[in-house]
Amino acid sequence: MKPLTPPNGKCLQGGRDECPLVCKYNHFDGDELTIDAWELKCLDCGWRDTIGYRSDEMDDETADPKTCPFCKKTGLQPGQRPCEQ
């Protein structure tokens, strides 16, 4: 289930109780580098938040790069919008 408002409360349309948010998952797998990237975006005001995980910079060993940090879904293919499923 997608969040009703941006997790950090920074929707530019102040006072709104709900934002039309969509999130998207992307994955890049190279010879020595893997990147998992998540984007959450408001379709009305354009606010966006991105979180990316690089295999060569994994600071938080408890984070699962294949789990959406916004809606917590897993097992997704690149290009999917997990919050809409």
C-alpha positions as CSV (number, residue, x, y, z in Angstrom):
1,M,0.0,0.0,0.0
2,K,1.4,3.3,-1.0
3,P,1.9,6.2,1.5
4,L,-0.9,8.8,1.5
5,T,1.6,11.6,2.1
6,P,5.3,11.8,1.5
7,P,7.1,10.0,4.4
8,N,9.1,13.1,5.3
9,G,6.0,15.4,5.2
10,K,7.4,17.7,2.6
11,C,4.5,17.8,0.1
12,L,4.7,21.3,-1.6
13,Q,0.9,21.5,-1.6
14,G,0.7,22.4,2.1
15,G,-2.3,21.3,4.2
16,R,-3.1,18.4,1.9
17,D,-4.3,15.2,3.5
18,E,-3.4,13.0,0.5
19,C,-0.9,13.1,-2.4
20,P,-1.2,11.1,-5.6
21,L,2.1,9.3,-5.1
22,V,3.7,6.7,-7.3
23,C,6.9,4.9,-6.8
24,K,9.2,3.1,-9.2
25,Y,12.0,0.5,-8.9
26,N,15.0,0.3,-11.2
27,H,17.9,-2.1,-11.2
28,F,21.4,-2.0,-12.8
29,D,23.7,-5.0,-12.7
30,G,27.2,-4.5,-14.1
31,D,30.4,-6.5,-13.9
32,E,31.5,-5.1,-10.5
33,L,28.6,-2.9,-9.5
34,T,24.9,-3.4,-8.7
35,I,22.5,-0.5,-8.2
36,D,18.9,-0.7,-6.9
37,A,17.1,2.6,-7.0
38,W,13.7,3.6,-5.7
39,E,11.8,6.8,-6.6
40,L,8.6,8.2,-4.9
41,K,7.0,11.1,-6.7
42,C,3.8,13.2,-6.3
43,L,2.0,13.5,-9.6
44,D,0.4,16.8,-8.7
45,C,3.3,18.9,-7.3
46,G,6.3,17.1,-8.7
47,W,7.9,16.5,-5.3
48,R,10.1,13.4,-5.3
49,D,12.4,11.4,-3.1
50,T,14.9,8.9,-4.3
51,I,16.8,6.2,-2.4
52,G,19.5,4.2,-4.1
53,Y,21.7,1.3,-2.9
54,R,25.1,0.6,-4.5
55,S,26.9,-2.7,-3.9
56,D,30.2,-0.8,-3.5
57,E,28.7,1.6,-0.8
58,M,26.5,-0.5,1.4
59,D,26.7,1.6,4.6
60,D,23.6,0.1,6.2
61,E,24.0,-3.7,6.2
62,T,20.5,-4.2,7.6
63,A,18.8,-2.5,4.5
64,D,17.4,-4.8,1.8
65,P,18.0,-3.1,-1.5
66,K,15.3,-5.1,-3.2
67,T,12.6,-4.0,-0.7
68,C,10.8,-0.8,-1.5
69,P,11.7,1.7,1.4
70,F,8.4,3.4,0.9
71,C,5.8,0.6,0.8
72,K,8.0,-2.3,1.9
73,K,7.1,-4.6,-1.1
74,T,9.7,-7.2,-2.3
75,G,10.3,-9.5,-5.3
76,L,9.7,-6.8,-8.0
77,Q,11.1,-6.6,-11.5
78,P,12.9,-3.4,-12.7
79,G,10.6,-0.8,-14.1
80,Q,7.6,-1.8,-12.0
81,R,5.6,0.6,-9.8
82,P,5.4,-1.4,-6.6
83,C,3.0,0.9,-4.7
84,E,0.4,0.5,-7.5
85,Q,0.2,-3.3,-7.1
